[in-house]
């Protein structure tokens, strides 16, 4: 015969006696404290205002430019906007003598940046990664042009290229009457002169990117290569450079974007005169020029956007795939 044992009812916790220490009523670990109204308001302002500004100043203006590319508008009053369809693009590809030279100059800009300052930046990064003396000083000196604005760099190099008192003409003796070399005014020289200034800045940019990539190289790979008897060049070619593949991808994308958005230096030097036409200069001249053609300038901007997306989208797709695999 079984007997049921009475269950004890839970009793309330006894009150602490008078004069005893108070019971610790802190929230146990694992419980998150709810945000107060003030916290939510602060977070909303910190996240909401930048988002609103970004959408208004970037996405809305970009979509508006795409729509305006199919219209004809002089910028005076919204009543003057006329829908023209693809006429702006037809004129751009067939009747604009500056468009294809501008495309060619953008391609030249990219080729020069990828062939000269990029390898030079890699060379400097490899040398500075050896922890030589005063490496921080050298890094600062080479990276300083990247910190300066493009307008300041343009003004500095204008002094270097000045026909009368410029550094280059003074060194080679081309600052005398009848022997001037007009580095900025000569259509056969001005693009290359500006590219030297752009390469001066781009070298420091590439150096920092490659330095960051070299910091991620496993030291054991270098040690294993040294034990196998490989020299410094063989170690770099067979061990270090393959590891820098992600950095090389970033460098390639950054260089293409730099070549497409090149504007500041050219505008400071000669405002895109003959020999230095670029797509960005054509956009500015048509939108802000004397005869404002906002629709036509927007069509050039759309072409520039499409060229940029051809480069950016594959890079983003490959990056997202790597993150999913990880």
C-alpha positions in Angstrom: 0.0 0.0 0.0 1.4 3.3 -1.1 1.1 6.5 0.8 1.1 9.9 -0.7 3.7 12.1 0.8 2.4 15.7 1.2 4.2 18.2 -1.0 5.5 21.3 0.7 4.1 24.5 -0.5 6.7 27.1 -1.5 7.2 29.6 1.3 8.0 33.2 0.9 11.5 34.3 1.4 12.0 35.4 5.0 12.4 39.1 5.5 15.9 40.1 6.6 16.0 41.0 10.2 16.3 44.6 11.2 19.8 45.9 11.1 21.0 43.2 8.6 22.7 44.0 5.3 20.2 44.6 2.4 19.6 41.7 0.0 21.5 42.0 -3.4 18.7 42.6 -6.0 21.0 43.1 -9.0 19.8 41.7 -12.3 21.3 38.3 -12.9 23.7 37.8 -15.7 22.1 36.9 -19.0 19.3 39.5 -18.6 19.7 42.6 -20.8 18.7 45.9 -19.6 16.0 47.5 -21.7 16.7 50.7 -23.5 15.1 53.8 -22.1 13.2 56.3 -24.3 16.2 58.6 -24.2 18.5 55.8 -25.4 16.2 54.9 -28.3 15.9 58.6 -29.2 19.7 59.0 -29.2 20.3 55.9 -31.3 17.5 57.0 -33.7 19.1 60.4 -34.2 22.6 58.9 -34.6 21.5 56.3 -37.2 18.6 58.1 -38.8 20.1 61.4 -39.7 23.1 60.0 -41.5 20.8 57.5 -43.3 18.5 60.3 -44.4 21.3 62.5 -45.6 22.9 59.6 -47.5 19.7 58.6 -49.2 18.9 62.3 -50.1 22.3 63.3 -51.3 23.4 60.1 -53.0 20.6 57.8 -54.0 18.0 60.4 -54.8 20.4 62.5 -56.8 21.7 59.5 -58.6 18.2 58.4 -59.6 17.4 61.9 -60.6 20.4 62.0 -62.9 19.4 58.8 -64.5 15.9 60.2 -65.2 17.3 63.5 -66.5 19.6 61.7 -68.9 16.5 61.0 -71.0 15.4 64.7 -71.0 16.4 68.1 -72.3 16.7 70.7 -69.6 18.6 74.0 -69.3 18.2 74.1 -65.5 15.7 77.0 -65.5 12.4 76.0 -64.2 10.9 72.5 -64.1 8.4 73.4 -66.9 11.2 73.5 -69.4 12.0 69.8 -69.0 11.3 67.9 -72.2 11.4 64.1 -72.7 13.8 63.2 -75.5 14.3 59.5 -74.9 17.7 58.2 -76.2 18.6 61.3 -78.2 21.2 62.4 -75.7 23.0 59.1 -75.9 22.8 59.0 -79.7 24.4 62.5 -79.9 27.0 61.5 -77.3 28.2 58.4 -79.2 27.9 59.9 -82.8 28.1 63.7 -82.8 30.4 64.6 -79.8 34.0 65.0 -81.0 35.2 65.1 -77.3 33.6 61.9 -76.1 35.9 59.2 -77.5 39.1 61.2 -76.8 37.8 61.5 -73.2 37.3 57.8 -73.0 40.8 57.2 -74.4 42.3 59.6 -71.8 40.5 57.7 -69.0 42.0 54.5 -70.3 45.5 56.0 -70.5 45.0 57.3 -67.0 44.3 53.8 -65.8 47.1 52.2 -67.7 49.6 54.7 -66.3 48.4 54.3 -62.7 48.5 50.5 -62.9 51.9 50.3 -64.6 54.0 52.9 -62.8 52.8 54.0 -59.3 51.3 50.6 -58.4 54.5 48.6 -58.8 56.5 51.4 -57.2 54.1 51.4 -54.2 54.5 47.6 -53.9 58.3 48.0 -54.0 58.2 50.6 -51.3 55.9 48.5 -49.2 58.2 45.5 -49.4 61.2 47.6 -48.4 59.4 49.2 -45.5 58.1 45.8 -44.3 61.7 44.8 -43.6 61.6 47.0 -40.5 64.4 49.2 -41.5 65.4 52.2 -39.5 63.1 55.3 -39.6 60.5 53.2 -41.5 57.7 55.3 -39.8 59.3 58.5 -41.1 59.4 57.1 -44.6 55.8 55.9 -44.5 54.7 59.3 -43.4 56.7 61.0 -46.1 55.4 58.8 -48.9 51.8 58.8 -47.6 51.7 62.6 -47.1 50.5 63.4 -50.7 47.5 61.1 -50.1 46.5 63.2 -47.1 46.6 66.4 -49.2 43.6 67.4 -51.3 43.9 67.1 -55.0 43.5 70.8 -55.4 46.5 71.5 -53.2 48.5 68.9 -55.2 47.5 70.6 -58.4 48.7 74.0 -57.2 52.0 72.6 -56.0 52.7 71.0 -59.4 51.6 74.1 -61.2 54.6 75.8 -59.5 56.8 72.9 -60.7 55.6 73.2 -64.3 55.6 77.0 -64.5 57.2 77.9 -67.8 59.1 80.9 -66.3 60.1 80.0 -62.8 59.1 76.3 -62.6 61.5 73.8 -61.1 61.7 71.6 -64.2 62.3 74.3 -66.7 64.9 75.9 -64.4 66.8 72.6 -64.2 66.9 71.8 -67.9 67.4 75.5 -68.9 64.1 75.8 -70.7 63.0 79.0 -69.0 64.6 81.4 -71.4 62.8 83.5 -74.0 62.2 81.3 -77.1 63.0 78.1 -75.3 60.0 77.8 -73.0 58.4 74.4 -72.5 54.7 74.9 -71.7 54.0 71.7 -69.8 50.3 72.6 -69.2 49.4 74.5 -72.4 50.9 72.1 -74.9 48.2 69.5 -75.9 51.0 66.9 -76.5 52.4 67.3 -73.0 49.7 68.4 -70.6 48.1 65.0 -70.1 51.5 63.3 -69.3 52.5 66.2 -67.0 49.2 65.8 -65.0 49.7 62.0 -64.9 53.1 62.5 -63.2 51.4 64.5 -60.5 48.6 61.9 -60.1 51.2 59.1 -60.0 53.1 60.9 -57.2 50.0 60.8 -55.1 48.9 57.3 -56.1 52.2 55.7 -55.1 51.7 56.5 -51.4 48.2 55.1 -51.6 49.3 51.8 -53.1 52.2 51.6 -50.6 49.8 51.7 -47.7 47.5 49.1 -49.2 50.3 46.7 -49.8 51.8 47.3 -46.4 48.5 46.2 -44.9 48.5 43.1 -47.1 52.1 42.2 -46.1 51.2 42.4 -42.4 48.9 39.5 -43.0 51.5 37.2 -44.5 52.3 34.3 -42.2 55.9 34.5 -41.0 56.2 30.7 -41.0 55.9 30.8 -44.8 59.0 33.0 -45.1 60.9 30.8 -42.7 59.9 27.7 -44.6 61.0 29.3 -47.9 64.4 30.3 -46.3 64.9 26.8 -45.0 64.4 25.5 -48.6 67.2 27.7 -49.7 65.0 30.2 -51.7 66.4 33.7 -52.3 64.6 36.9 -51.5 63.2 37.3 -55.0 62.1 33.6 -55.2 60.4 34.0 -51.8 58.6 37.1 -52.9 57.5 35.6 -56.3 56.5 32.1 -55.1 55.3 32.7 -51.5 54.5 36.4 -50.7 53.0 37.6 -54.0 50.4 34.7 -54.2 49.3 35.5 -50.7 48.7 39.1 -51.7 46.0 38.1 -54.2 43.1 39.7 -52.2 45.2 42.9 -51.9 45.8 42.9 -55.6 42.1 42.7 -56.3 41.5 45.7 -54.0 44.3 47.6 -55.7 42.9 46.9 -59.2 39.4 48.1 -58.2 40.7 51.2 -56.5 42.9 52.1 -59.4 40.1 51.7 -61.9 37.8 53.9 -59.7 40.6 56.5 -59.4 41.0 56.6 -63.2 37.3 57.0 -63.8 36.7 59.7 -61.2 39.8 61.7 -62.1 38.7 65.3 -62.1 40.4 67.6 -59.5 43.9 67.7 -60.9 42.8 68.3 -64.5 40.4 71.0 -63.5 43.0 72.8 -61.3 45.6 72.6 -64.1 43.7 73.7 -67.2 39.9 73.0 -66.7 40.1 70.1 -69.2 41.5 72.0 -72.1 42.6 70.3 -75.4 44.6 67.2 -74.7 43.2 66.5 -71.1 39.5 65.8 -71.8 38.0 63.3 -69.4 34.5 62.0 -68.9 34.2 63.8 -65.6 35.3 67.0 -67.2 32.6 66.6 -69.9 30.0 66.1 -67.3 30.9 69.3 -65.5 31.3 71.4 -68.6 27.8 70.4 -69.8 26.0 70.9 -66.5 27.8 73.9 -65.1 29.1 75.4 -68.4 27.9 78.6 -70.2 25.3 76.7 -72.2 23.8 74.5 -69.4 22.7 71.1 -70.8 21.8 69.2 -67.7 20.1 66.3 -69.6 23.1 65.8 -71.9 25.6 66.1 -69.0 23.5 63.5 -67.0 23.7 61.2 -70.0 27.5 61.3 -69.8 27.3 60.7 -66.0 25.1 57.6 -66.6 27.7 56.2 -69.0 30.4 56.8 -66.4 28.2 55.1 -63.8 27.7 52.1 -66.0 31.4 51.7 -66.6 32.0 51.9 -62.9 29.3 49.3 -62.1 31.0 46.9 -64.6 34.0 46.9 -62.2 32.3 47.2 -58.9 29.6 44.6 -59.2 31.9 41.6 -59.9 34.1 42.7 -57.0 31.2 42.9 -54.6 29.9 39.5 -55.8 33.2 37.8 -55.2 33.5 39.5 -51.7 30.1 38.3 -50.6 30.8 34.7 -51.8 34.0 34.6 -49.7 32.1 35.8 -46.7 29.5 33.1 -47.1 32.1 30.4 -47.4 33.8 31.7 -44.3 
